[in-house]
Amino acid sequence: MANAYQIIFCSRNSNCINNATLTSCQYYVNWKSMLDDKFKKFRCGFIFKSENYGGLLTNNGFVNMDFGQCNIYDGQSMSHNLGIIYPVITNVTVGSQSSYYNSTNNDNFDFTINYPVNNLVTINLLTFSGAAMANMQNYTLIMHLTGIPDDEINK
C-alpha cells in the first residue's frame, strides 16, 4: 500500500499567508506534520482551477512552485516549473465573455521531488516568457504526493 498525501493550496485559504498578487502567493506548510519522513522522495502531480474571469483569457503558462529546492528538469536545467495551465473559454457571447485557468491530471506528467526543506512555499503563475499571468483570479491547486520507498529510488 502506497503512502499517499494531498495538499490543497487555495489563494483564499488560511494557509495562504501572502496573496497581495494572485500570480505570486506564499503559503505556510508544516511538511513534518503532513509527510512521513521515512521517505526521501515523492512522486507528485497536481490539478489547478481558477475562478471564472469576466473576459477571455489567452495566455498559457506554468505553475512555478518554490518549496526549498529545484527538483524538476525544464529542458537542460533545473526548474521550479511543475507543469502548465491554460485558459478554458466558457462563454464567447459579446458582453458576457468568460473563461478560467485550468490543468487536469491528464495535462502534465507526474514528477519527483525530494522531501521539502522549506515550510514557506511560493506559487508563481507565469507565462511561457516568464511574465506574471494576466488577469489571474483566485485559484485552487491540489497536489498529490506518493512516498517512494528507498528500494525503488535507484531502480
PEURUR-V47394 format. One record per pair of residues at least 12 apart in sequence whose ideal C-beta (glycine too) atoms are under 10 Angstrom apart, sorted by the first residue. I is the first residue (numbers start at 0). J is the second residue. Records with the same first field share a line. If there is no record, write none. Layout:
BEGIN
I->J ; J
END
This chain:
BEGIN
1->42 ; 145 ; 146 ; 147 ; 148
2->34 ; 35 ; 37 ; 38 ; 41 ; 144 ; 145 ; 146 ; 147 ; 148
3->41 ; 42 ; 143 ; 144 ; 145 ; 146
4->30 ; 33 ; 34 ; 35 ; 38 ; 41 ; 43 ; 142 ; 143 ; 144 ; 145 ; 146
5->33 ; 45 ; 141 ; 142 ; 143 ; 144
6->26 ; 28 ; 30 ; 33 ; 34 ; 43 ; 45 ; 120 ; 140 ; 141 ; 142 ; 143 ; 144
7->26 ; 139 ; 140 ; 141 ; 142
8->24 ; 26 ; 28 ; 45 ; 47 ; 62 ; 64 ; 120 ; 122 ; 138 ; 139 ; 140 ; 141 ; 142
9->24 ; 26 ; 137 ; 138 ; 139 ; 140 ; 141
10->22 ; 24 ; 26 ; 49 ; 50 ; 122 ; 124 ; 135 ; 136 ; 137 ; 138 ; 139 ; 140
11->50 ; 137 ; 138 ; 139
12->24 ; 26 ; 137 ; 139
13->26 ; 27
14->26 ; 27 ; 28 ; 29 ; 120
15->27 ; 120 ; 122 ; 137
16->119 ; 120
17->119 ; 121
18->122 ; 137 ; 138
20->123 ; 124 ; 131 ; 135
21->49 ; 50 ; 122 ; 124 ; 131 ; 132 ; 134 ; 135 ; 136 ; 137 ; 138
22->60 ; 63 ; 122 ; 123 ; 124 ; 125 ; 126 ; 130 ; 131 ; 132 ; 133 ; 134 ; 135 ; 138
23->63 ; 121 ; 122 ; 123 ; 124 ; 125 ; 131 ; 132 ; 135
24->120 ; 121 ; 122 ; 123 ; 124 ; 135 ; 137 ; 138 ; 140
25->65 ; 119 ; 120 ; 121 ; 122 ; 123
26->64 ; 66 ; 118 ; 119 ; 120 ; 121 ; 122 ; 140
27->118 ; 119 ; 120
28->66 ; 115 ; 117 ; 118 ; 119 ; 120 ; 142
29->118
30->66 ; 67 ; 114 ; 115 ; 116 ; 117 ; 118 ; 120 ; 144
31->114 ; 115 ; 118
32->118
33->115 ; 144
34->114 ; 115 ; 144 ; 146
35->114 ; 146
36->114 ; 146
37->114 ; 146 ; 148 ; 149
38->113 ; 114 ; 144 ; 145 ; 146 ; 147 ; 148 ; 149 ; 152
39->113 ; 114 ; 146 ; 147 ; 148 ; 149 ; 152
40->70 ; 111 ; 112 ; 113 ; 114 ; 144 ; 145 ; 146 ; 147 ; 148 ; 149 ; 151 ; 152
41->70 ; 109 ; 110 ; 111 ; 112 ; 113 ; 114 ; 115 ; 142 ; 143 ; 144 ; 145 ; 146 ; 147
42->109 ; 110 ; 111 ; 112 ; 143 ; 144 ; 145 ; 146 ; 147 ; 151
43->64 ; 70 ; 71 ; 81 ; 82 ; 109 ; 110 ; 111 ; 112 ; 142 ; 143 ; 144 ; 145
44->81 ; 82 ; 102 ; 103 ; 104 ; 106 ; 107 ; 108 ; 109 ; 110 ; 141 ; 142 ; 143 ; 144 ; 145
45->62 ; 64 ; 81 ; 82 ; 84 ; 102 ; 103 ; 104 ; 106 ; 107 ; 109 ; 110 ; 140 ; 141 ; 142 ; 143 ; 144
46->82 ; 101 ; 102 ; 103 ; 104 ; 105 ; 106 ; 107 ; 139 ; 140 ; 141 ; 142 ; 143
47->62 ; 81 ; 82 ; 83 ; 84 ; 85 ; 99 ; 100 ; 101 ; 102 ; 103 ; 106 ; 107 ; 122 ; 124 ; 138 ; 139 ; 140 ; 141 ; 142
48->84 ; 87 ; 99 ; 100 ; 101 ; 102 ; 103 ; 136 ; 138 ; 139 ; 140 ; 141
49->84 ; 86 ; 87 ; 98 ; 99 ; 100 ; 101 ; 102 ; 124 ; 132 ; 134 ; 135 ; 136 ; 137 ; 138 ; 139 ; 140
50->99 ; 100 ; 135 ; 136 ; 137 ; 138 ; 139
51->87 ; 89 ; 90 ; 97 ; 98 ; 99 ; 136
52->86 ; 89 ; 96 ; 97 ; 98 ; 99 ; 100 ; 133 ; 134 ; 135 ; 136
53->90 ; 95 ; 96 ; 97 ; 98 ; 134 ; 136
54->95 ; 96 ; 97 ; 98 ; 133 ; 134
55->86 ; 88 ; 89 ; 90 ; 91 ; 96 ; 97 ; 98 ; 134
56->84 ; 85 ; 86 ; 87 ; 88 ; 96 ; 97 ; 98 ; 99 ; 100 ; 101 ; 132 ; 133 ; 134 ; 135 ; 136
57->85 ; 86 ; 88 ; 98 ; 133 ; 134
58->84 ; 85 ; 86 ; 100 ; 124 ; 125 ; 126 ; 127 ; 128 ; 130 ; 131 ; 132 ; 133 ; 134 ; 135
59->83 ; 84 ; 85 ; 86 ; 100 ; 126 ; 127 ; 132
60->80 ; 83 ; 84 ; 85 ; 86 ; 100 ; 102 ; 123 ; 124 ; 125 ; 126 ; 127 ; 128 ; 129 ; 130 ; 131 ; 132 ; 133 ; 135
61->73 ; 78 ; 79 ; 80 ; 81 ; 82 ; 83 ; 84 ; 102 ; 107 ; 123 ; 124 ; 125 ; 126 ; 127 ; 129 ; 132
62->79 ; 80 ; 81 ; 82 ; 83 ; 84 ; 100 ; 102 ; 107 ; 122 ; 123 ; 124 ; 125 ; 132 ; 138 ; 140 ; 142
63->78 ; 79 ; 80 ; 81 ; 82 ; 121 ; 122 ; 123 ; 124 ; 125 ; 129
64->79 ; 80 ; 81 ; 82 ; 112 ; 115 ; 120 ; 121 ; 122 ; 123 ; 140 ; 142
65->79 ; 117 ; 119 ; 120 ; 121 ; 122 ; 123
66->79 ; 112 ; 113 ; 115 ; 116 ; 117 ; 118 ; 119 ; 120 ; 121 ; 122 ; 142
67->112 ; 113 ; 114 ; 115 ; 116 ; 117 ; 118 ; 119 ; 120
68->112 ; 113 ; 114 ; 115 ; 116 ; 117
69->112 ; 113
70->110 ; 111 ; 112 ; 113 ; 115
71->108 ; 110 ; 111 ; 112
72->110
79->121 ; 122 ; 123 ; 125
80->107 ; 110 ; 123 ; 125 ; 127
81->102 ; 107 ; 110 ; 112 ; 122 ; 140 ; 142
82->102 ; 106 ; 107 ; 108 ; 109 ; 110
83->101 ; 102 ; 106 ; 107 ; 127
84->99 ; 100 ; 101 ; 102 ; 106 ; 107 ; 124 ; 125 ; 132 ; 135 ; 138 ; 140
85->100 ; 101 ; 102 ; 106
86->98 ; 99 ; 100 ; 101 ; 132 ; 134
87->99 ; 100 ; 101 ; 102
98->134 ; 136
99->136 ; 138
100->124 ; 132 ; 134 ; 135 ; 136 ; 138
101->138
102->140
104->141 ; 143
109->143 ; 145
111->145 ; 147 ; 152
112->142 ; 144 ; 147
114->144 ; 146
115->144
120->142
122->138 ; 140 ; 142
124->138 ; 140
END
